[in-house]
Amino acid sequence: MKNIYLWLFLTPFFMAITCDDDDYCGLDEFEGFDVTISNTADTYQVNDLISLSATASSGLFDPCETEDFVTVTDPEMFREGVFLLKIETVSDEINAVIAQDDFVFELVEGDSFNPNGCLESENFTPTLSNDESEYDFQLNFIPQETGLYCIAFAWISRFDESIDVHEGLMNTEDLIDNQIRFRNCNRRYGRLLDRNELYFFRVE
C-alpha cells in the first residue's frame, strides 16, 4: 500500500485566502512566524517554565493592485498552532506522539481558538501591535513528565536561526527519512530536520 505523507499545511484551519479559480488574484499567503525561546536549553527539569514567543510582519504582498506590501488587520489570517511531541518509536512509520497532556500551557499573548476540524495542537490567534506593524504571540509551557520532546508547528513557522534547536539530541537511527513523524487524528504527519521547524529538549 502506497504511503501518503501528510505535511502540516493546514490551509482550511488557518488561511482565510483561498484560490479556487485559476484567475484568482489576491494577497500572498502568510509565511509563518519567526519564533524564539527566551530560556533555551537542551535539558529542563519538571515544573521549569519554557517561554516561546513569536513575531511576524502584518504586511502581506499584494501582486494584483498595489504591487506592494499592505497591512492586514485581520488576525485570523495569522493563526498558528503548536504541537508538543514526545520522541517515541511506535512503529517503522511513527517516531513521535502528541504529548500536550505532559505540559501545562499558558497563553500569555494572543487568544485561543478551536479550529473547524480535528487538530490536537494548542491553537491561537495572535495580537496585532499598537502600531499595526506586526503580530505577536507568547506561549509558556511547563513540563510535568520526563522524556525527550520537540516543538512543532501546525502551520509553517520556524525558529529564529540564532536559536540552537538541539537536533543533536535526536538519535539519527530513530529518524524516518530524516523526519519526525506522528499521528494527529489518525492521519500521519511529518516534519523534516535541518529546516529550523523543530526545537528539541529533554526533561529530567
GUKOLDO-268572 format. One record per atom (N, C-alpha, C): residue in three letters; x, y, z. Coordinates in steps of 0.02 Angstrom, whole numbers, plus 32768, in hexadecimal, padded with zeros to 4 digits. Layout:
N
ALAXYZ...
***
This chain:
204
MET802A7FC48000MET800080008000MET802C803E8000LYS801C80697FD4LYS804580A57FCELYS803C80D3800AASN807380E88027ASN807081168060ASN8066815D8048ILE803A81808069ILE802E81C7805AILE804281EF8096TYR8073821B808DTYR808C824280C6TYR806C828780C4LEU8047829680F8LEU802282D580FCLEU804A83088123TRP8059833F8101TRP807E83768122TRP804C83A38145LEU806783CC8174LEU803B83F5819ELEU80298436817DPHE80168434813EPHE80008471811CPHE7FB484728120LEU7F998488815ALEU7F538480816ALEU7F2C84BE8154THR7F2A84CA8114THR7F0B850680FATHR7EC385108111PRO7E9984DC8113PRO7E5484E88128PRO7E4E8504816EPHE7E7E84F6819APHE7E7B850D81DEPHE7E94855581E6PHE7EC6856881C0PHE7EEA85A581CFPHE7EE685DC819BMET7ED885CC815DMET7EDC85FE8129MET7E9786158113ALA7E8D86568114ALA7E4E867280FEALA7E4B867A80B3ILE7E8686788093ILE7E898681804BILE7E87863D8029THR7E5A86357FF8THR7E5885F77FD2THR7E5D86077F88CYS7E7785D77F63CYS7E8185E17F1CCYS7E5E85A97EF6ASP7E1C85B07EEDASP7DF6857D7ECAASP7DF585887E7FASP7E0A85C37E6AASP7E0785D57E24ASP7E4D85E37E0BASP7E5E85C97DD0ASP7EA185D47DB6ASP7EAE861E7DABASP7E7A86477DA4ASP7E82868E7D98ASP7E8286B67DD9TYR7E7E86937E11TYR7E7C86B67E52TYR7EBB86E07E5CCYS7EB2871B7E74CYS7EEB87467E84CYS7EDE87687EC6GLY7F0B875E7EF5GLY7F02877B7F37GLY7F4487807F5BLEU7F41878C7F9DLEU7F7D87927FC4LEU7FA487517FC6ASP7FE687567FC9ASP800F871A7FD2ASP7FFF86FB8016GLU800B86BB801BGLU7FFD86988059GLU802F86AB8090PHE801786A880CDPHE804186B18108PHE8077867B810AGLU80B5868E8117GLU80ED86608115GLU81058649815AGLY80E08657818EGLY80F1863D81D0GLY8115866F81FCPHE8118865D823CPHE81388687826FPHE818286788276ASP81A786A9828DASP81EC86A182A2ASP81EA869582EEVAL81FF865A8304VAL81F386448348VAL823486418370THR8230865583AFTHR826A865083DBTHR8255862E841DILE82868613843FILE827E85F88483ILE82A9862384B1SER828A864384E3SER82B08672850CSER82E2864F8539ASN82D48613854DASN830185EE857AASN831585AC8559THR833B85B28522THR834F857684FDTHR837B85498528ALA837085098522ALA839A84D78545ALA838C84938526ASP83BC84678529ASP83AF84248510ASP838D83F88544THR8390840D8583THR837183E685B9THR834D841585EATYR8310840385FATYR82E88426862CTYR82D483F58663GLN82BD8410869BGLN82A383E786D0GLN825783E986D0VAL823883B686EDVAL81F083B886F5VAL81DD83F7871CASN81AA841A8705ASN819084588721ASN81B98496870EASP81ED848F86E5ASP820E84CA86C9ASP81DD84EC8698LEU81E2852E8694LEU81B985538664LEU81E2855E8624ILE81C7854B85EBILE81E6855685AAILE81BB85898585SER81DB85BE856ESER81B685F68551SER81C585FD8506LEU819185F884DELEU819685FE8495LEU8173863E847FSER819486658456SER817586A2843CSER818386A783F1ALA815786CB83CEALA815C86CD8385ALA8143870F836ATHR815F87238332THR814E87628311THR8149875782C6ALA811A877982A7ALA81148778825EALA80FC87BC8247SER811587D2820ESER80FF881181F1SER80B5880C81DFSER8091884381E9SER804A884581D6SER80418854818DGLY8078885E8169GLY8075886E8122GLY8076883080F6LEU8046882B80C9LEU804687F68097LEU804A88168052PHE806E87F68025PHE807988137FE3PHE803A880D7FB8ASP802988447F98ASP7FF088477F6BASP8009884D7F23PRO800B88157EFEPRO802688177EBAPRO7FF488307E86CYS7FB6883C7E9CCYS7F81884A7E6CCYS7F7388957E63GLU7F6B88B87E9CGLU7F5688FE7E97GLU7F8F892E7EA7THR7FAB89287EE3THR7FDE89597EF9THR802489447EE4GLU802F89027ED8GLU807288E77ECCGLU80A288FC7F03ASP808888FA7F40ASP80AE890E7F7BASP809188E87FB7PHE80B288EF7FF0PHE809988D1802DPHE806188FD804AVAL802C88DC8060VAL7FF588FF807FVAL7FEB88E480C5THR7FD7890F80F3THR7FCC88FB8138THR7F8A88D6813EVAL7F8C889B815CVAL7F5188728166VAL7F3E887581B0THR7F02888C81BETHR7EEC88958204THR7EBD885E821BASP7EB7882981F4ASP7E8D87F08207ASP7EBA87BA8225PRO7EBB87B28268PRO7EE987828287PRO7ED9873A8276GLU7E9D872C825FGLU7E8C86E6824EGLU7EB686CC8214MET7ED186F981ECMET7EFC86E481B4MET7F4186CF81CCPHE7F5086D9820CPHE7F9286CA8227PHE7F8F8696825FARG7F5B866D825FARG7F54863A8293ARG7F8B8606828EGLU7F9A85E882C8GLU7FCF85B582CBGLU7FBD85838301GLY7FDE854B8300GLY7FD585188333GLY801984F98345VAL801E84E08382VAL805D84C3839BVAL8050847C83B4PHE8078844E839APHE8078840983B3PHE80B383FF83E3LEU80A883DD841ALEU80DE83C28443LEU80E083778437LEU81188360841BLEU811F831A8408LEU815182F78435LYS814182BA844ALYS81708291846FLYS81908260843FILE81D2825D843EILE81F682308411ILE81ED81E9842CGLU81CC81C18404GLU81BC817D8419GLU81AE815383DBTHR81D6812083D0THR81CD80F68395THR819080C983A0VAL815D80D58378VAL812080AE837CVAL811F80778348SER81398086830CSER813C805682D6SER8172806D82A5ASP817A804A826EASP81AB805F823DASP8194809C8216GLU815680B58225GLU813C80F08203GLU8131812B8233ILE8133811F8274ILE8125815282A6ILE815C815282DBASN817B818D82E6ASN81B081918318ASN81A481C8834CALA816681E18350ALA815582138383ALA810A8210838EVAL80F5822583CAVAL80AD822783DBVAL809C826C83F6ILE8060828383EAILE804982C38405ILE804582BD8451ALA806382ED8474ALA806A82E984BDALA8054832984DEGLN801D834784C7GLN8005838584E5GLN7FF5837B852FASP7FDE83408541ASP7FCB83348587ASP8006833085B6ASP8043832D859BASP807E832D85C5ASP8093837385DBPHE806D83A685C6PHE808083EC85D4PHE8044841485ECVAL805384468614VAL802284798626VAL803084B585F9PHE7FFC84CF85D7PHE8004850585A7PHE7FE9854685C3GLU800B857D85B1GLU7FF485C085C2GLU7FFE85ED8586LEU7FC886028568LEU7FCB8630852FLEU7FCF8677854AVAL800B86948548VAL801886D68566VAL8000870E8538GLU800A870684F8GLU7FF5873884C7GLU7FD48715848CGLY7F98872B847BGLY7F71870B8447GLY7F3186ED8464ASP7F0986CF843AASP7ECA86B1844FASP7EC4866A8434SER7EAA863E845ESER7E9F85F98449SER7E6485F68419PHE7E6585C483ECPHE7E2B85B883C1PHE7E26856E83B2ASN7DEA8558839FASN7DDE8513838DASN7DD4850F8342PRO7DFF84EB831EPRO7DF984E682D5PRO7DBD84BD82C1ASN7DA684C78284ASN7D6E84A18269ASN7D86845F824DGLY7D9B84348279GLY7DB583F48264GLY7DDD83D5829CCYS7DF9839B8290CYS7E1E837782C4CYS7E67838D82C3LEU7E7C83B082F6LEU7EC183C782FCLEU7ED383C78345GLU7F05839F8359GLU7F158394839FGLU7F4B83C383BASER7F5C83F78396SER7F8D842883ACSER7F6D845C83D9GLU7F98848583F9GLU7F7F84C1841CGLU7F7984F883E8ASN7F3D851283DDASN7F30853E83A5ASN7F1F858583BDPHE7F3685B68399PHE7F2E85FB83B1PHE7F2A862C8377THR7F0D86658387THR7F0C869F835ATHR7F3A86D48378PRO7F6B86ED8353PRO7F9B871D8370PRO7F7D8762837BTHR7FA5878C839BTHR7F9087D183AATHR7FB28802837BLEU7F8C8830835FLEU7FA788658335LEU7FC5889B8360SER800288B18351SER802388E58379SER7FFF89288372ASN800C895583A0ASN7FE9899683A1ASN7FF589BD8361ASP803089B88344ASP803F89DD8307ASP802D89B582C8GLU800E897982D3GLU7FF6894E829DGLU802D8936826ESER806B89348287SER80A3891F825DSER80B188D58261GLU809988B38297GLU80AA886D82A0GLU8076884982CATYR8078880782C4TYR804F87DB82EETYR807D87B5831DASP806587AB835BASP808E878B838EASP8065875883B5PHE8088872583CEPHE806A86F98400PHE80A186E1842FGLN808D86CF846BGLN80BB86B3849BGLN8098867984BELEU80BA864184C0LEU809E860484DFLEU80D185E88510ASN80BC85E0854EASN80E585BE8581ASN80CB8577858APHE80F885498595PHE80E3850585A6PHE811284E885DAILE80F484C08606ILE811784A4863FILE81148459863DPRO814D84378634PRO814C83EE862FPRO813A83CD8671GLN81128397866BGLN80FD837286A6GLN8118832A86A6GLU81368315866DGLU815082D28666GLU819782D5864ATHR81BC829F8651THR8200829B8636THR8200827B85F1GLY8235828785CCGLY823C8269858AGLY825D82998559LEU82638282851BLEU827E82AB84E4LEU824382C584BBTYR8241830784B1TYR820983288491TYR822183558458CYS81F2836A842FCYS820083A083FFCYS81C183C883F3ILE81CB840783DFILE8195843483CDILE818F84358381ALA8152842F8369ALA814584348321ALA810884628317PHE8104848182DDPHE80CE84B082D0PHE809B849282A0ALA805D84A782A8ALA8027848E827EALA802984AE8239TRP804584EB8235TRP804A850D81F4TRP8094850A81DFILE80B2854281CCILE80F6853F81B0ILE8126856E81D5SER8119857C8214SER814685A6823BSER818985828246ARG81BD85AA8252ARG81FF858D825DARG822285B28295PHE8250858F82B4PHE827885AD82E9PHE82AD85DA82CAASP82BB861182EDASP82ED864082D6ASP8330861C82CEGLU8356862F829AGLU8395860D828CGLU83C8861582C4SER83BF864682F0SER83ED864F8327SER83E1861C835FILE83A885F8835CILE839685C88390ILE83B585848382ASP83D5856883B6ASP83ED852383B1ASP83B184F583BDVAL839D84D18389VAL836184A6838FVAL8372845F83A7HIS83B1845383B7HIS83C7841583D8HIS83B583D683B2GLU83BF83D88370GLU83B1839C8349GLU83DE8362835CGLY84178371837BGLY8445833D838FGLY8428830E83C5LEU83F3832483E7LEU83D382F98418LEU83B082BE83F8MET839F82C583B9MET837A82918395MET83A9825E8379ASN83A08220838CASN83C881E98371ASN83B681E08327THR83E881E682FCTHR83DA81E282B4THR83BC819F82A0GLU83CB816B82C7GLU83AF812982B7GLU8364812782C2ASP834A815682EAASP8302815882F8ASP82DC818382C7LEU82FF81A6829ALEU82DE81CF8268LEU82C181A38231ILE828E81BC8211ILE8270819981D8ILE827681C7819BASP82A481B7816EASP82B181E28134ASP82C0822A814AASN82E882308180ASN82FC8270819CASN82C0829881B5GLN828D827681CBGLN8250829781E2GLN823B82808227ILE821582AD8248ILE81ED829A8282ILE81A6828F8267ARG818B82548274ARG81488243825CARG811A82308296PHE80DD82488293PHE80AD823B82C8PHE8067823B82ABARG8037822682D4ARG7FF1822582BEARG7FC9825B82E2ASN7FA1827E82BCASN7F7182AD82D6ASN7F2C829982BACYS7EFF828582E7CYS7EBC827082D3CYS7EBF8239829EASN7EEB820882ABASN7EF281CC8281ASN7F0F81DA823CARG7F2A82158231ARG7F4E822481F4ARG7F98822D8203ARG7FC1821881D5ARG800A821B81E1ARG8026825D81C6TYR8050827C81F0TYR807082BB81DETYR80BB82B581E7GLY80E082E181C6GLY812982E081CCGLY8147832581CCARG8181832981EDARG81A8836681EDARG81F1835381E1LEU8210837681B1LEU8256836A81A1LEU8285838C81D2LEU82BE836D81E0LEU82F3838E8204LEU831683BF81D4ASP834383E681EFASP836E841381C9ASP8348844E81AAARG830B845C81C3ARG82E5849581A8ARG82CF84C581DFASN82E984BB821CASN82D884E58256ASN828E84E58266GLU826D84AD8257GLU822584A78265GLU8219848082A5LEU824D846482C3LEU8247843B82FFLEU827984538334TYR826184548372TYR828D846583ABTYR828B842A83DBPHE82C6840B83E5PHE82CB83CF840EPHE82E283E28455PHE82C983BD8485PHE82E083C784CAPHE82CF838884F3ARG82F5837F8527ARG82EA83478555ARG82D083618598VAL82A4833B85B6VAL828B834C85F9VAL82A083148629GLU82C083288660GLU82D882F78691GLU82B6830286D4
***
